[in-house]
Amino acid sequence: MLISLVLVPFLNKGKTTKTEGINNENLAISNAGVTFKLNALMDIENASGEIRVVDNPPPLIAEEESEPIDIKVYEFTLTGTEIVGVVELEIPLKTRKNEHAGAAYFDEVKGTWEPVFFQYDGEKVLILTDHLSKYGVFKISDEGKRRAYAKYLFPYMSGVDIQRYLDAISAYALSEDTLEFINIGIEAVDTSLALGSGVFGGIMQTTGFLAYGEDVLNVIGDKLEHIGLLTSVVQVGVAVYNGNYHEATVMSLKTALNYTVGKIAGKLASPVMSASMAAIAFVDYSINKFGTEAVQGREDMYDEAYALYYTKGQDGYRSSADWFNLLYPIVTQGGKSDADVRAEIEALVDEYTKRFWTAENKLGVDYYLSEVRPNLAFTGGGAGLNDRIRNKVSANKRAILFREILPGVFEQIARKATLDNQRKLDEAFISLVDYLNTLISVEIVDQEEGYIDHIIRFAPLNTNAQVSDWQAVMFKSTLNTKMSLLGHIIAGSPHTLEVYLPNGDPESDNPVKTIPFKLSPPSLTINLNEGKVKSLTLVDDGRSSNLGQYSVPLIWLDLALRSQTTIPIATDGSFKIQVPYAEYSQGSQEIDHFGVLLQNFEMTGSINLVSGVGTAEVSYIVDYKRTEHSPLEPMAGNTMSEYVTTYAYTDRVSGTVDITVGEDRLNFGFNLRAGRSGFTKLQYHAITDAGDEQWGENPTINSVNKEFTPKTTYQYNIIK
């Protein structure tokens, strides 16, 4: 039984640099720090192996997708025997601070690099595999590159509390509680993608509900749960593989084992059973199986004949590799309880250890007796053979199997199950990354071209975001871009589009428009014109029919607003009303009369096109004249006598307007300041019998100067 290692340069295959022998006592071969280690289950006979250095290997990712990474590649081959269970490959690799180790194998059929299950201790990469190929190791430091190569950087996470994973598995087994699986999945993804603590987890909380459609959250949630479950199973399996467990761990798993096996297998949607069961239950079972002590009182001649039947080369021989191939499908088929699987294994062992006494032994018991004791001649049935002898001899074989053979077989089953589950973890992680890398087409539309040259920015952004990647200028009516969910998450999951004035500063200015959105594949359209306030129409509240009860500035305000009942709103939210001239009068010259004359009314303001909240400033001039008639008893020669009081004022008005949102309307709250100047005049007035008009020569005139602050509110309907 000899296997040799040949280490040769890839481009010079004819030159052997070193050959090293290997046998069952020395299963590892190495050169220049690279090691190829087989396991004790393999039946090695006239086999050979090689490790070759691969020069100029294919890049991990096409150069147009990412910058190339320096990768050290070795090709491992084995001839003359088949791999049973798991073999180990060790490749030296030293990383510095902020560098991350990665490993991959080259799939010759697909022509692509694929992830592998590996561990890293700071000095070397340990790859566990059940097939040989070209294997490469590499290191990277840039976070952007790390994300690009994420699928090759998902190793077993060391230095963790295995009890947490056991508790998560038990919680699911007993109550189907998957919350902790989601948390574990989030942490695993954050760690592997170098996102920083909690960045990815935010999408399963308020941030995610604001930024993503329900379809996205459901898909990501399911994938995170799956990753968390597989991470837990693999963590337990590797911990056991490395001997990092204690009695409490074993008891914790065994308590929930009968519940766990079927549920975990079903959740994985796979025939591969939980590595925790394979790693702990069967190794523990085989070592501690009752009845493994050798039975005393050997029946020598039957013992010898029995042993010969099970010797290599005879019909009854079954190697460790045979046991592995027989038991692995049983252990990993899923859908059965721990007790069911144990019963099936015990039945197989029972049948095998009794095969010597049955028709399965085609040559018969007597034949093997004659082979070990040629001087004995049996003519049939065996001398003194009975059930007591059969059971005692079979029990010895059973003890040897459970004590010496099956522990190693179960250990390899555990390793192989862990490896298969790690592959499923890789697949689950790649499935998530592929989904997150799906490009979503984003179209920003301004059909009215009212936002040309405006600045648009996605918000809010976190410190990871490159702002220039999330900001642009609307130089035409349609702007198209693409984004991935992963890039969007890394940037902080922005869920609004902010619009700023041309040449504005998004770092200090307030946006003129904010549009919320939710991202979902395959596309997103944001309409800058949708949902914005386009104009306002004044609500007729009936006050214009009774303006006499209002102060002069408010009468004129009403006249001005009703002279332009619709207010157009510009694309940036600004608006302006101008009324250069208007007048209002009531009464007649013969009776009480007042009149108002407008000059230069102007209201200028701005509102948020989405919320409607805003402010404005208003100014105007009011010329006011009013006459009051107080009748007197006519004097002789007059047909009418009276006193006439004249009021003549000029009000200069300015103020502010608070625009707030009411029930389906906007409230314009006017806060005015008026400065009044003018006079009052009291004068005698008469009409003679001849019809002549007479005015008194000495009227009483008083100056009027005052200030006051009238307030009022008008409502406007919103037109979008």
Secondary structure, DSSP 4 states (H G I P E B T S, - for coil): --EEEEEEETT-TT----EEEEBTTB-EEEETTEEEE--TTS--SS-EEEEEEESSPPPSS-TTTS----EEEEEEEEESS---S-EEEEEE----TT-EEEEEEEETTTTEEEE-EEEE-SSEEEEEESS--EEEEEEE--HHHHHHTGGG--PPPPS--HHHHHHHHHHHHHH---HHHHHHHHHHHHHHHT--TTTTGGGGSHHHHHHB-HHHHHHHHHHHHHHHHHHHHHHHHHHHHTT---HHHHHHHHHHHHHHHHHHHHHHTSSPPPHHIIIIIHHHHHHH-TT-SPPSS--HHHHHHHHHHTSTTSTT---HHHHHHHHHHHHHS-SS-HHHHHHHHHHHHHHHHTGGGSTT-TT-HHHHHHHH-TT----SS-TT--HHHHHHHHHHHHHHIIIIIHHHHHHHHHHHHHHHHHHHHHHHHHHHHHHHT-EEEEEEE-TT-TTTT-EEEEE---TTS-GGGGEEE--SSEEEEEEEHHHHHHTT---EEEEE-TT--TTTSPPSEEEE--B-SSEEEEETTTT---EEEE---SGGGGGGGS-HHHHHHHHHHHTS-EEE--TTSEEEEEEEEEEEEEE-SSS-EEEEEEEEEEEEEEE-TTT--EEEEEEEEEEEEEEEEEEEPPPTTEEEEEEEEEEEEEEEEEEEEEEEE-SSEEEEEEEEEEEEEEEEEEEEEEEETTS-EEE-SS-EEEEEEEEE--EEEEEEEEE-
